[in-house]
Amino acid sequence: MAETPTPLSPHPPVPAPEHPDEDDEAPPYRYVDAAALHTFVAAVLRGNGTPAASADLVAQCLVAADLRGVDSHGANRLPSYVARVRAGVLDAAATPEVTKVAGAVALVDGRNGFGAVAAAAGIDAACEMARELGVGLAGVRRSNHFGMSAWTVQRAVDAGFAALVFTNSSPALPPYGGRARLLGVSPIACGAPGGAADRPFVLDMAPSVAARGKIHKAKRRGEKIPLDWALDADGRPTDDPAAALDGVMLPMGGPKGSGLAIMMDVFSGVLTGSAFGGDVTGPYDASRPSDVGHFLVALKPDLFVSGAEFRARMAALHARVVGAERAPGVDRIYFPGEIEQLTRDARARAGIPLAPAEVDALNDEARRVGCPLLVLNG
């Protein structure tokens, strides 16, 4: 449910200016420190009946996305989350139930609570089993939108494990050759500790040309989208995000993207006992529970070679990738996750950019529950 930020070019410069995301055509962004945004999000969640520990986890997940430049899965998701809580289709107070199925397998019942909370319980259980057995696997059912997949991957990496993180999602893609929405824009994500502790391998990508959350972000910010992202309801390419949301997303690589989306439904939906095949309810639909499924795997990096050798091999792979001979006009080659890590470093210094409409929407939620308004830089 998350994706790599879409750069302006295939090989963008590292964001280094004081406000790395601002340009002449961008809306007049306001900036907020990550810690202040975390405090704000957690307070609004607590005001909507979320226990403190769960509110902290969800805030961690959303702010981590904003820091990494995945704005489509950041704090701007908060209004849709709490709208579902108020509608009674998401249980903010739910505590996931973890049941051991086999030696290295656990089933997590998310109890219709926040997806980030269920995913954290699942990946933590998988890591605990992997610590003992080398590998751990958790299936999660009755969950909700769990934010940026890279956050769950990073949770395992921070604990010292490699990880695979799958989820399914509400229908947005047609199967290859079709024209109606059936499959989710369900990200495939994985990661592993890197040769350098602060530069792990983290891949988080959607099977569509762009993630659906980017369409919602463009609509919210009054921006157009590229013509190759989606089709309108009549099957025509569109740069209007509202028309795109009424139509279908386009799979990347044609049948390949469609196949990956089906794979996410098999492992996250069919296998775990969750909704699948178009039955997952979207995070902006407050009519019924989502019943999202997740499939999470953790592995010890030293299963086949020593830990020291694994790290050395990862360092060598990184060096070979970023040091590969560059095509004409390319200034730099990036390792998967590296652009996001550099964006995180820049935003940790400069602040997280929010459009005025996003600030207004967040503060509206604070007013609903009597929380202090968002404290912006300057």
GIFEN-V637730 format. One record per backbone hydrogen bond with DSSP energy under -1.0 kcal/mol. CO is the residue of the C=O (numbers start at 0). NH is the residue of the N-H. E is the energy in kcal/mol with one decimal. If there is no record, write none. Layout:
CO:NH:E + CO:NH:E
This chain:
18:21:-1.6 + 22:25:-1.0 + 26:28:-2.1 + 29:353:-2.9 + 30:376:-3.6 + 31:351:-3.3 + 32:36:-2.4 + 33:37:-2.6 + 34:38:-2.3 + 35:39:-2.2 + 36:40:-2.8 + 37:41:-2.5 + 38:42:-1.9 + 39:43:-2.3 + 40:44:-2.3 + 41:45:-2.6 + 42:46:-2.2 + 44:47:-1.0 + 44:49:-2.0 + 45:48:-1.8 + 50:54:-2.8 + 51:55:-2.2 + 52:56:-1.7 + 53:57:-2.5 + 54:58:-2.3 + 55:59:-2.4 + 56:60:-2.2 + 57:61:-2.5 + 58:62:-2.6 + 59:63:-2.2 + 60:64:-1.5 + 61:65:-1.8 + 62:66:-2.6 + 63:67:-1.9 + 64:69:-2.4 + 65:68:-1.1 + 68:70:-1.4 + 69:72:-2.1 + 70:73:-1.5 + 73:76:-2.3 + 74:77:-2.0 + 76:80:-2.0 + 77:81:-2.6 + 78:82:-1.8 + 79:83:-1.5 + 80:84:-1.5 + 81:85:-2.7 + 82:86:-1.7 + 83:88:-2.0 + 84:87:-1.4 + 90:93:-1.5 + 96:108:-2.9 + 98:106:-3.0 + 101:104:-1.1 + 103:136:-2.5 + 104:100:-2.5 + 104:101:-1.9 + 105:138:-2.3 + 106:98:-2.9 + 107:140:-2.6 + 108:96:-2.3 + 109:112:-1.7 + 111:90:-2.9 + 113:117:-1.9 + 114:118:-3.0 + 115:119:-2.1 + 116:120:-2.0 + 117:121:-2.3 + 118:122:-3.0 + 119:123:-2.2 + 120:124:-1.9 + 121:125:-2.4 + 122:126:-2.4 + 123:127:-2.3 + 124:128:-2.2 + 125:129:-2.4 + 126:130:-2.3 + 128:132:-3.3 + 129:133:-2.4 + 133:299:-2.4 + 135:297:-2.8 + 136:105:-2.4 + 137:295:-2.9 + 138:107:-3.3 + 139:293:-1.9 + 140:109:-3.1 + 141:111:-2.5 + 142:291:-2.0 + 147:150:-1.5 + 148:152:-2.1 + 149:153:-2.9 + 150:154:-1.7 + 151:155:-1.4 + 152:156:-2.5 + 153:157:-3.1 + 155:160:-2.4 + 156:159:-1.8 + 161:298:-2.5 + 162:190:-2.0 + 163:296:-2.6 + 164:188:-1.7 + 165:294:-2.1 + 171:248:-2.8 + 172:181:-2.9 + 172:182:-2.6 + 174:177:-3.2 + 182:171:-3.6 + 182:172:-3.0 + 183:185:-1.8 + 187:204:-2.2 + 188:164:-3.0 + 189:202:-2.9 + 190:162:-2.6 + 191:200:-2.4 + 195:198:-1.9 + 200:191:-2.1 + 202:189:-2.4 + 204:187:-2.8 + 206:251:-2.5 + 210:213:-1.4 + 211:215:-1.8 + 212:216:-2.2 + 213:217:-2.3 + 214:218:-2.3 + 215:219:-2.5 + 216:220:-2.0 + 217:222:-3.0 + 225:228:-1.4 + 228:249:-2.1 + 229:237:-1.3 + 230:247:-1.7 + 231:234:-2.3 + 235:231:-2.9 + 238:224:-2.0 + 239:243:-2.3 + 240:244:-2.2 + 241:245:-1.1 + 247:230:-2.8 + 249:208:-2.9 + 250:253:-1.1 + 251:256:-1.5 + 252:255:-1.9 + 253:257:-1.8 + 254:258:-2.4 + 255:259:-2.1 + 256:260:-2.1 + 257:261:-2.0 + 258:262:-2.3 + 259:263:-2.1 + 260:264:-1.5 + 261:265:-2.3 + 262:266:-2.4 + 263:267:-2.5 + 264:268:-1.5 + 264:269:-2.7 + 265:270:-2.6 + 268:272:-1.1 + 268:273:-1.9 + 281:284:-1.5 + 289:280:-1.3 + 290:274:-1.7 + 291:142:-2.1 + 292:167:-1.8 + 293:139:-2.8 + 294:165:-2.6 + 295:137:-3.1 + 296:163:-2.1 + 297:135:-2.5 + 298:161:-2.7 + 299:302:-1.1 + 305:309:-2.6 + 306:310:-2.3 + 307:311:-2.0 + 308:312:-2.6 + 309:313:-2.5 + 310:314:-2.3 + 311:315:-2.1 + 312:316:-2.5 + 313:317:-2.6 + 314:318:-2.3 + 315:319:-2.2 + 316:320:-2.4 + 317:321:-2.6 + 318:322:-1.5 + 320:323:-1.3 + 326:329:-2.0 + 334:337:-2.6 + 335:201:-1.3 + 336:340:-2.1 + 337:341:-2.4 + 338:342:-2.5 + 339:343:-2.7 + 340:344:-2.0 + 341:345:-2.2 + 342:346:-3.0 + 343:347:-2.1 + 344:348:-1.0 + 345:349:-2.8 + 346:350:-2.4 + 351:31:-1.6 + 353:29:-2.9 + 354:358:-2.2 + 355:359:-2.6 + 356:360:-2.1 + 357:361:-2.3 + 358:362:-2.6 + 359:363:-2.0 + 360:364:-1.4 + 361:365:-1.7 + 362:366:-2.4 + 363:367:-1.7 + 364:368:-1.0 + 365:370:-2.7
